[in-house]
Amino acid sequence: MALFRRGAKDIAPDDITEAEVDAEVETPDEDVVEAPARTRGPWDVDEVEDEHARVDLGALRVPGIPGMELRMEIDKATEVVSAASVSIEGSQLQLQAYAAPRTDGIWDEIREEIAASVVQQGGSVDDLPGPFGRELLARLPVRTAEGRTGHRPARFLGVDGPRWFVRGVITGKAAVEPAAAAVLEQVFGGVVVVRGTEAHAPRDLLGLRLPGPASAPAEDEAEPAAPSFDPLERGPEITETR
């Protein structure tokens, strides 16, 4: 499965995040390089020892914030849950988790691909330091109701973990207002990834499911990989309000 796709006519945050890549499935014989201890989330399930309640979505466990809405995006064609979206006070954070190589992170490469796609399609982008490392602040061209061309701000966050990668896309006022962004950054930093033990090609989307009850961290559970989806064709959304 490819994480990025180029050339969409209209751009939304997800429209510029798929392009075809060659990938090889990991093998148990690969040499593993010991990664330095991480000091911030998102976290791997094996790193978490706190007792904070999180909503179990399969490959992702998302902390609950009072007043937030949790939406699950479902691909109409396959009926596969493909992404989770947290909304609060007019801003949104979309979350997806992907498989990654054992030895190398992929966020540096992904940032370059996203930036190139934004510029190619008439937008602009800045690569900036953020609370989770390097991130992108993009201004995506959109068509307004009056038929004019406007720009929609979006922040692309990425974190490399042990054999996984988490991508977050912040839109709404939180994309440009630090005060509004604080609560969504808190959610992103509190996410726990359950990678599982199954072999996946790098950039395979890790499987999500509809919300289970909020719970403290539990044992690692393997989830099957889900196929890619077209963000222009949004499926039904199931909303959970906390």
Buried (B, 14 or more C-beta within 10 A) or exposed (E): BBBBBBEBEEBBBBBBBBBEBEBEEBEEEEEEEEEEEBEEBBBBBEBBEEEEBBBBBBBBBBBBBEEBBBBBBBBEEEEBBBBBBBBBEEBBBBBBBBBBBBEEBBBEEBBEBBBBBBEEBEBEBEBEEBBBBBBBBBBBBBEEEEEEEEBBBBBBBBBBBBBBBBBBBBBBBBBBEEEBBEBBBEBBBBBBBBBBEBEBBBBBBBBBBEBEEBEEBEEEEEBEBBEBBBBEEBBEEEEBEB
